[in-house]
Each structure stands twice: as C-alpha cells, then as structure tokens.
Amino acid sequence: MGNPFREGTPDLDGHDPAALADAARVAAADVTFGDEPFLLDPVPRVISAADWSALDAGLLQRVRALDAFCADVYGERRIVRDGVMPARVIETTDTLEPALRGTSLDRWIGIAGLDLVRAPDGRFLVLEDNLRTPSGMAYAVAARTTTLLLLQPERAPVPVDGLRDMLRLALGDGRAVLLTDGASNTAYWEHRWLADLLEIPLAEPSGLDPTRVDVVYRRTNAWQLDSEVGRLLHGRVRVVNAYGVGVGDDKLAHAYVEDMVRYYLGEDPLVRSVRTYDLGRPEVVEEALDRIEELVVKPRAGYGGEGVVICPHAEPEDVARIRDEVRATPEDYVAQELIPLSEHATVIDGELVLRHVDLRPFVFLGPGGEGRVYPGGLTRVALDEGALVVNSSQNGGAKDTWVI
C-alpha cells in the first residue's frame, strides 16, 4: 500500500503548539457545526502555487464535464448511446429524477465541493464529487481569519476574499434567497454566515414564497424533487444546485468521470480520480472479490463515511461480511483503491503529531461555462490516531489551507 505522503510543517515562528490551539479555540468560539464547536487545528496546510495552479485548472475542467453529464442524463443520454457509459449506471441510481427528463437548463451545477486525497507520490486525486449541497466554504474562511490572527507568515497566502463574487457568479442575476432547514441542519452556522455575506434573506421552506424570488440557493437536506421543498420549487425559480444533480455525485458515476471529461470536453483529465470499480460488471466484481482485502468498499447510496469498510484495516469478520454482501448485491456497492491519506502536523493534547488529512476545494460555475475555484479550500483532518475518515461527524476537524 505504501507510506502516506508526509507534508511539511509550516514555520510556527516560535509559537507554542498548545498555546496556539487554545488561542484558536477562543478565536473560533462562535463558529459551530451542529451543536458542537468548530474543531480548528491552528497549524495551516501549505500548498505550493505550482501545485495549486494545476489543481485549479483540473478541478474546473472536471466540474464542467460533470455539468455536461447532468444535462445529458436529462437530455439525449448521448454518453450511453455512444457506449461510453452503461445505461444501468444512470438507471439504477437512487438520485435520478425521471420527471426532469427533457428539462433544459443553462447549467445544472453552480457550486461543487470535491474531496481530494494526496497519494504517496504527491499527486492529488479526487475521492468523491459533492454536487447537491456542498458545505465547508464558510468554515474555510473562518479558518483563514482565525489562523492569520495567530500567525504572521513571512509570505502571505493567496487571499480568500473573493468568495462573495464566486457565489454571485454561481447564483446569477435576480432576487435570491438561501433556503435552509434551520437549526436542525448541522451546517446552519454556515447558512447564516453565507446569507449575511451575500446580503440575501435566509428562509425555511415554510416561509418561502417562490413568487417573490428568482433564485434559490438550496442548502436543505431535502434534495429530492418529490420532497415537499422540491414540489414547491419545481419549475418556478432557478435552483442552485438544480434538482437532479445527484446523478453526477453518485459513487458509481465517479468511476466514469475521467471518461466524461474526454467525451464532453475532448480533453485529457488534468486531475485524476481514485480508481473506482464498477461492480455491476461481472469481470470487475470477480477481480474485486479476489482482492477485497486490499480495497475500500462503500455502499453506493451511503454518505458521511457511514457503512464504509476499509478492508486492509478492518476485522476479518467485517471483511467476510462485506464480501458476502458484495457477492449477493454487487450493484449496491462500489470499491476503490485504498490511497493512504497524506499526513500533516496537527496539535493533539498540546503536542505536534501526524494526522491524516484530505482537501475539499470549491468550484463555482456561471453562465456560459465561466468558472472560478476558491483558492485552497478546506483541509479536513482526522483527529484520532490512524483514522482515515475526516468527517466532522466522526471526530474530524479542519485546517486553514495556504496557497503560497
């Protein structure tokens, strides 16, 4: 499997790690995720300008291809007709919205958040694409604000003060509102922060009048068209991101994103995917079953790390169980190569230790394919020793990400 890529530690300019962690906790005290404080590690991650330049172009390319795929799924499905993707990849996803077939939109994806890991050779690879209601951008700004209060870098990182313009690009013209579930949503702090940044109302479904707005920035957990919210909005206003885009962040569709880039854009992918196995193909599922001890197995419909089995680290009985489940219903799962997440210095109990990290950058698409990428994004860190799941719901924290 190889050793993980160990990233360099930025100069803390003589600051004591324990004191930095305490100061970060105080400075970010008002930032919350659900009912818990935002767990911010004060040691920033540094990405070189050269590495970021390649990522910037590759991420924008990838989201443009995913946007074209969503349009094609609800249009002619040329990608199936031309033999690039099996029809079952589309027809068996639980995120497909059949009622939208024939719908034509200027763009389906306005805002994307992609999960990247750094392989042992230093390359960034896309682990998952998040297109429905990606979160984390406000937390990235909070991380930057807090970190620069505590540290004075000799070379300043690329500023992140363009988020408002990026969001406006994605939302387009017209009267906008940010739609939220309210305090029951774990990212409600971010919802309020973004509404303030954009100077637009924050509304819950019960208080939304679609006749009085032109654009709804949808951040509710009700992402399906047949939900109460979906029925309320369908065909009345522009929705960011549009209903139906879940076909693009489906875990099986991930196996074909590089093919989407080549097919829709006629370009070679600039950022590659973590290899993902389509277990609906008999020859592929047999290969995966033969070496399942080396792979990561995910429920196709899962999210937030739930149900994921990292087989090289799992108990033998768990590996045997997931092998039986995959053999019985292979279409319900995907398998991926295990990429050791890179490690970064993190303050735990006052000491600098190595913890696994990933990266969530954000991509914004406007009319005509115009796009921008938030510089750096949010680095997520697994606070438990050896843990490979970085979600906040599973004791994950975050770091500022400096592009220098």
PyMOL commands that set and color helices and strands:
alter all, ss='L'
color gray80, all
select helices_A, chain A and resi 17-27+49-73+78-81+87-91+98-100+137-150+163-171+188-198+205-207+210-212+228-233+245-247+253-265+282-290+292-294+311-313+316-328+330-332+367-369+392-394
alter helices_A, ss='H'
color red, helices_A
select strands_A, chain A and resi 32-33+36-37+40-47+111-118+124-130+176-179+202-203+215-218+238-240+272-273+276-277+295-299+309-310+333-337+343-348+351-360+362-365+371-373+378-382+396-403
alter strands_A, ss='S'
color yellow, strands_A
deselect
rebuild
show_as cartoon
